[in-house]
Amino acid sequence: MLLAAGPALTTIIVSALQSSMPPIRASMDVMLHEEGPPLGHTGGFGEPTCQECHSEFDVNTSEGALGVDGFPLHYSPGAQYLVSISIMGDDMQSAGFQAAIRFMEGPNHGTSAGALAITSDNVVVRRAPENKVDYLQHTPLGSRAITNGVASWTVVWTAPQDTTRIVLHVAGNNANGDNSPLGDFVYTHDVVSSATSNDVRDRPARFSSQSGAKHPFAVKLPEYR
């Protein structure tokens, strides 16, 4: 028995097709992440990285660099530090990152260590209530703040009143701006810091670049003190 494709049947067919189609706009939102990645993508403590969406290349290839400057290798409890996270890349059209600073040991293991204070509209701090971690990441404005192939974000970190080791994990994305998961380079980096002692001076972490970068990093970095 044939059924005429009347308005009711047409509506049913269209609805069925729509329900089976992938959410194109939602997929595009996953690729863009202009507002920052989903929380929990620093690569630390078992977390994934930006590569979960930007998946064409292996993490930490030679096409660029990710660096941390100003984060102390030995921190003074309660002291404040100006910490910069930077990404370098040839032909980089947009960039983003996510970072977290957490206790490596003790009763607060895996939770945020110290406090983060933003210094511009390029960055934002978001808290994940399920694990009590503050994540620092780019904003839409910060994803486009690129000068001479370098994107950089700065925050003030106040060290905790503690003496246990802490670690900064960061994942970053050097993107080509085509709003797809292809052609982007993802980097990760971590810095471990312990409390100062009388015979150890406060030293900032140096920039850590990937081998094979095509040109030197454009930002002048301070030497160890």
RAQUI-V752016 format. One record per backbone hydrogen bond with DSSP energy under -0.5 kcal/mol. CO is the residue of the C=O (numbers start at 0). NH is the residue of the N-H. If there is no record, write none. Layout:
CO&NH + CO&NH
This chain:
3&5 + 5&9 + 6&10 + 7&11 + 8&12 + 9&13 + 10&14 + 11&15 + 12&16 + 13&17 + 14&18 + 15&19 + 16&20 + 17&20 + 21&23 + 22&26 + 23&27 + 24&28 + 25&29 + 26&30 + 27&31 + 28&32 + 32&35 + 39&47 + 43&46 + 47&42 + 48&51 + 49&52 + 49&53 + 52&54 + 57&60 + 61&63 + 64&87 + 66&85 + 68&83 + 70&204 + 72&193 + 74&76 + 74&195 + 75&78 + 78&158 + 80&82 + 80&156 + 82&154 + 83&68 + 84&152 + 85&66 + 86&150 + 87&64 + 88&91 + 93&174 + 95&172 + 96&137 + 97&170 + 98&135 + 99&101 + 99&168 + 100&112 + 101&166 + 102&109 + 105&108 + 107&110 + 110&102 + 111&113 + 114&157 + 116&155 + 119&122 + 121&138 + 123&136 + 125&134 + 126&128 + 127&130 + 127&131 + 127&132 + 131&111 + 132&127 + 132&134 + 134&125 + 135&98 + 136&123 + 138&142 + 139&143 + 140&143 + 141&144 + 142&94 + 143&145 + 144&151 + 146&149 + 148&88 + 149&146 + 150&86 + 152&84 + 153&118 + 154&82 + 154&156 + 155&116 + 155&157 + 156&80 + 156&158 + 157&114 + 158&77 + 159&77 + 159&161 + 164&103 + 164&104 + 165&192 + 166&101 + 166&168 + 167&190 + 168&99 + 169&188 + 170&97 + 171&186 + 172&95 + 172&174 + 173&184 + 174&92 + 174&93 + 180&55 + 183&56 + 184&173 + 185&59 + 186&171 + 188&169 + 190&167 + 192&165 + 193&74 + 196&199 + 202&72 + 202&73 + 204&69 + 206&208 + 207&65 + 209&212
